[in-house]
Amino acid sequence: MPFKKIVFILFLLSFTELVFSQERQGPGGGDGPAIGKLRGVVIDNRSKVPIEFATIALYKLKDSSLATGIVAGIKGDFELKELPFGRYFMKVNFIGYKQLIIDSIAIWPRALEVDLGQIRLKTNTELLGEVEVTSEKSTIQLGIDRKIFNVDKNIVSEGGSATDVLQSIPSVSVDIDGNLSLRGSGNVTVLIDGKPSGITGTSRAAILQQIPASSIESIELITNPSAKYDPDGMSGIINIITKKNKLSGFNGSVTIGAGTNDKYNAAAAISYRNSKVNVYSNYGFRLNTRTGSGYSYRQNIFPDTTYFLNSESSQLSRNVSHNIKTGIEFFLNGKNTIGGSILYNTGKDRSAQVSDYTEADENNVLSGSYARDEISEDTPVNLDYNLNYRKTFAKPKQELVFDGTYSTSSGKEHEDYIERDYSLKYAPKNAYPLKQNTTTTSNNTIGTIQLDYVHPFKDQMKLEAGAKTTLRNIANDFVSESYNYGSSDFMADTNLSNNFKYTENIFAAYSTFTGTIKKFGYQLGLRAEQANTESYLVTTDEKYTNNYFKLFPSVHLSQKFNKEQEAQISYSRRINRPGMRSLNPFKDYGDPYNIRYGNPYLQPEFINSLELSYVKYWKKAVLTSTAYYRQTTGIIQRIKTIGDSTVSITSFVNLNSSTSYGLELIAKTDITKWWNTTISANVFETKIDGENVDADLQNNNFSYIFKVMSNMHLLKNLDIQFTANYNGPTATAQGEVKSIFAMDFGIKKEIFKNASLGLNITDLTNARRMAFEASGNNFYQTMERRRESRIATLTFTYRFGKLSETGKKGRQNKGGGEFEGGGGDMGM
């Protein structure tokens, strides 16, 4: 058996034994006869509803050491057994409630059993590591190690998609095509409910535009994750948390909406929950029709002459999508919970585009013109299956979590092209225009199995360990046909067709150790990964393998100065693996004037990330500031060259390195009882070194991102929201992406008890665009693309059911076992 497999199996056996050995230990620690009992019931002070899963910790009065602990059952009840004689004090905790301390509990021969009766917890609006400054759930929870943005009441994105939601998140940028970047880097990992998903794969931008905003509860940003998390993504992790029922009884809601220029949306949710089971389902529909336009002006420079190639295009697209999520949880008892969910997404995307090309000589005299028409249709289908199990133990914060996910993504995209060649007088130059059609069939699967264990020790120390396997398979079959006028039929283009497969298997194990020394906290972690990848070009029977074993350490150190201030310094090593499109070596002639192909010899990027963070709480405000530094080796960049007078060739290469450093500030302020604002600023500089490819291939850029969100609660049931975003120019290896500015506005009115009416307008100034400049040894190019972005949407929502939360406040989905809790204590 290979050495790595032996080590892996021993690792699993060792920490599994550690789990179950705790069940065999008594809580008393040997202090006299362990025959005492302590019982009680934990309830909400106001509603008198039992608080299930509250944590009860019993401490010895003489030295404050932890004696034992337990988690309350589904009725809020608990019983501690086998207690030695002595005096104790007890702490009762649950998320969203003030801690309750009960002093002077005595277990004596004459009082072997103590019944504390009802233990009433009062709610607390200030949570550990996060601030809630209104009576409702805060729109933003700022922690020292992560930031959580609650978007379920985001007015400006109502009727929109996940892309519209992400545009309002500080430090996140979204271009007009839906491509994401975090702190100026597009190499970011996107998860759905804490897990990789087929819907965030090769067509991530397109699929995120199909997920209804109404199905999203919150967005989590973790910019420097610990070794517990996958190391993928240069700038960190964006975790999209979808809605999951937290209301008792039978509940539901229905939403319908309509937007300008043929845009419609609808959503429905229904759920039932009691002390034993939680069943929920939600559905979202979107029909989105949009127009678009663009241009490209390119100057091709050669030693003896200069050529110009310019193009202008217009586009009309119509996208229909359906999104369904259904889940169930069984609360077997106070220590065991099992659940599962299915996420289904499908739709049909149709678009038509007309592009006009012109060629000119060095005197800018027109020498030819062309027109290219394109009609495309895509039918994606995506499915995510999840099964999870959680076991807690008598010892507080000790738990074992299993999580399994299987995700599939398939689609069939068909495109028809007609290209016409014209002379100067715009009479047909060629009697027979070029007719071509292509069909791309894609089938992608991702399977993950993960096991995590948390073992607490005394003095707030804990050990976390786990293992994860990720199996990814991507298949992309591209078939091209051209019309033959002689046979009056389409014939296969064998030199253009391309069948490409990519497999990636990652086997990982991690361990982190966390502890505190008074107000100083520390977390040390190490993750080991074995990655086996293979790119297979079926068309030419070429295989490219890249197998590597890597270690990813992480260090997090924090210092709490008082209840209002905390600082943290953190380090992590991360990786960005090349995607299928950048690896496929077959040339893409979809645009014959701009040919693209991948590089199967690309190596992963490796990132060293360092952050220094500070958070300060006031009574009505919270401020986080983060100084960060990222150093990347082997950075992957697109490089464009000019082959002849009209055709450009774009491929991917590993450059020497890039360096990025910056300062991020996020402030949430309650100006009055009815008005709060969130203001963020991110200023950074990026330097790119590509001397290994070309001595002149170096670039640097200073940029900035500013965002403002204003929320006003006027009159009795009227809310107004305003957002403004400005993204400064960012650097690429051969140029820069131009700045983007946009403003959005929304208003919402509760029209009666269970219904609301909302209106939002996106991109008020109609300024959102994507523009960039690029230059190389023999070319200079400017480009700009726009999509319809100034859109008004009217939305009506009706809610029905009990509309009250259970006693399980705060026990909400934070990512299916991989993303738990807020920030502030690094999970200590």
LINGINOR-V771419 format. One record per residue. D_CENTER is the distance of its C-alpha to the mean C-alpha in Angstrom with 2 decimals. Layout:
# LINGINOR-V771419
D_CENTER  D_CENTER
This chain:
# LINGINOR-V771419
37.81  35.68  35.26  31.40  31.51  34.12  32.11  29.03  31.22  32.97  29.70  28.71  32.26  32.55  29.66  30.41  33.95  32.73  30.96  34.05  36.59  35.48  36.72  40.16  40.51  42.23  40.87  44.11  44.21  47.96  49.31  52.20  52.36  48.93  50.12  48.70  46.27  44.05  42.50  41.02  38.71  35.71  35.40  33.93  36.61  36.57  35.71  37.33  34.55  34.07  30.98  29.91  28.13  29.45  30.13  33.78  34.80  38.54  39.94  43.45  45.27  47.27  44.49  41.23  39.96  37.74  40.00  37.72  35.10  33.73  31.14  32.70  33.09  32.12  35.15  34.39  37.25  37.58  40.43  40.84  43.59  45.73  45.82  48.49  51.01  49.99  48.40  44.67  42.17  38.97  35.53  33.62  29.92  27.15  23.93  25.00  28.67  31.10  32.24  35.75  38.24  41.41  44.20  47.32  46.72  49.70  50.26  54.02  56.58  57.60  54.00  52.18  49.84  48.12  46.54  44.45  44.20  41.47  39.03  37.55  34.27  33.64  30.25  28.82  26.81  25.78  23.41  23.25  20.84  19.95  22.21  22.77  25.45  26.23  27.57  24.51  20.99  19.94  17.47  16.13  16.41  16.77  17.14  18.44  15.57  12.49  12.09  11.39  11.87  13.64  13.62  15.80  18.73  17.43  20.55  19.83  17.14  19.33  20.17  17.33  14.09  10.32  11.18  13.75  11.69  9.38  12.80  13.96  11.49  13.46  12.96  10.51  12.76  12.92  16.12  18.32  17.11  13.48  12.49  9.83  10.89  10.35  13.84  15.45  13.93  12.41  11.76  8.12  6.18  3.30  4.16  6.28  8.33  7.80  9.00  9.05  10.32  12.98  11.54  8.92  11.98  14.75  14.53  10.85  12.10  14.79  13.05  10.43  13.76  15.18  12.96  15.03  13.96  16.39  14.39  11.51  12.54  10.18  7.13  6.99  7.39  9.15  11.01  13.62  12.83  15.98  17.45  16.17  12.73  12.44  13.58  11.83  10.57  13.13  11.50  9.07  5.60  2.71  3.04  4.78  8.28  10.98  14.53  16.92  20.55  21.91  25.25  28.48  30.75  30.22  27.87  26.37  25.63  26.19  24.89  26.35  25.96  27.40  26.74  29.03  30.03  29.41  26.00  25.64  23.17  23.71  22.00  23.53  22.68  25.14  25.23  27.79  27.66  30.41  31.01  30.79  28.14  25.14  24.72  22.37  21.56  20.07  20.56  19.50  21.46  21.13  23.83  23.11  25.90  25.47  27.71  27.00  29.11  29.21  31.64  32.16  35.19  35.94  39.00  40.03  42.38  44.94  48.02  50.48  48.67  45.56  43.84  41.48  38.98  37.42  35.43  34.40  32.37  31.59  29.25  28.97  26.12  25.84  22.81  23.08  20.31  20.39  17.58  18.81  17.50  20.21  20.28  22.96  23.48  26.88  27.89  30.62  31.83  30.78  29.56  28.04  25.28  24.26  21.87  20.32  18.43  18.35  15.95  17.92  17.20  20.02  21.70  24.01  23.48  26.72  27.52  30.69  31.09  34.28  34.53  37.76  38.60  41.53  43.18  45.50  47.74  48.15  50.11  47.29  49.66  47.99  48.64  46.60  43.98  41.77  39.72  36.92  35.74  32.64  31.74  28.71  27.40  24.42  23.91  20.54  20.21  17.15  17.47  15.49  17.86  17.20  19.94  19.77  22.59  23.00  26.32  27.42  30.75  33.60  32.39  29.86  26.26  27.23  25.07  24.30  21.21  20.97  18.02  18.42  16.31  17.70  16.01  18.10  17.75  21.01  22.52  25.75  25.95  29.49  30.66  34.21  35.56  38.89  40.02  43.19  45.20  47.37  50.22  50.97  52.68  49.79  52.01  50.53  50.98  50.17  51.58  48.76  45.14  42.54  40.78  37.87  35.20  32.27  30.30  27.04  26.31  23.03  22.25  19.20  18.63  16.39  17.89  16.85  19.17  18.49  21.01  20.58  23.53  24.10  27.70  28.89  32.06  34.29  33.74  30.01  29.31  27.11  26.22  23.00  23.14  21.48  21.27  18.87  19.70  17.49  19.54  18.34  20.84  20.68  23.84  24.61  28.19  29.37  32.90  34.87  38.23  40.70  43.54  47.00  49.68  52.41  51.22  49.48  46.39  42.99  43.19  40.50  39.36  39.35  38.64  35.44  34.01  31.40  30.02  27.29  25.63  23.12  22.61  20.50  21.29  19.89  21.71  20.53  22.02  21.30  23.14  22.74  25.57  25.26  28.21  29.80  33.13  34.06  31.45  30.07  27.06  25.99  23.57  24.30  22.25  22.63  20.73  22.72  21.51  23.73  22.28  24.52  23.79  26.12  26.29  29.07  30.68  32.67  34.69  36.39  35.90  34.19  31.95  29.97  28.76  26.86  26.76  25.95  25.69  23.81  23.44  20.55  21.96  20.43  22.45  21.69  24.75  25.06  28.08  28.62  31.49  31.86  29.97  28.84  27.83  25.78  24.95  22.89  23.00  20.59  20.51  18.41  18.92  16.11  16.29  15.20  16.82  18.38  17.28  19.83  20.81  21.59  23.62  25.69  29.07  30.52  31.19  29.58  32.31  30.39  31.59  34.92  35.06  31.67  31.34  28.23  27.94  25.92  27.06  27.18  28.18  25.00  24.01  20.61  19.83  20.12  18.85  20.50  18.54  20.56  19.82  22.33  21.14  23.36  22.94  25.86  26.43  29.20  30.49  28.74  26.22  23.65  22.90  20.54  21.40  19.92  21.76  19.90  21.18  19.72  22.19  21.29  23.93  24.24  21.83  21.34  22.58  24.11  27.85  30.18  33.92  36.76  38.86  41.60  42.45  39.72  37.08  34.05  32.29  28.68  27.38  25.10  26.40  25.61  26.87  28.17  25.53  23.60  23.49  21.37  22.09  21.58  21.64  19.13  20.54  19.10  21.79  21.89  25.51  27.60  30.34  32.25  31.85  30.71  28.71  25.66  23.71  20.56  21.24  19.19  20.48  19.25  22.04  21.85  23.95  23.15  25.90  26.00  28.83  29.83  33.46  33.28  33.03  35.07  36.80  35.77  32.08  30.88  29.01  27.77  26.30  25.90  23.27  21.75  19.23  20.56  19.16  21.19  20.59  23.74  24.18  27.76  29.28  32.71  35.68  35.02  32.14  30.97  27.62  26.89  23.69  23.60  20.99  21.81  19.74  21.37  19.91  22.68  23.55  21.70  23.46  23.47  26.06  28.48  27.83  25.38  23.07  24.74  23.66  22.04  23.03  22.29  23.23  22.31  24.45  24.45  27.07  27.20  30.33  31.00  34.01  35.13  34.11  31.37  30.48  28.94  29.12  26.67  26.94  24.47  25.02  22.41  23.53  26.87  28.46  27.30  26.26  22.82  23.35  22.41  25.28  26.06  29.11  29.77  32.94  34.43  37.90  39.20  36.96  35.47  33.00  31.43  29.00  27.51  25.60  25.09  23.74  25.01  22.96  25.55  25.19  26.66  25.47  27.49  25.95  27.90  26.59  28.86  28.15  30.47  31.11  31.65  28.77  29.00  26.77  28.03  28.94  25.62  24.14  20.99  20.46  17.30  14.42  12.00  10.31  13.45  15.15  12.63  11.30  14.54  16.03  15.68  16.65  20.15  21.58  19.30  19.85  23.57
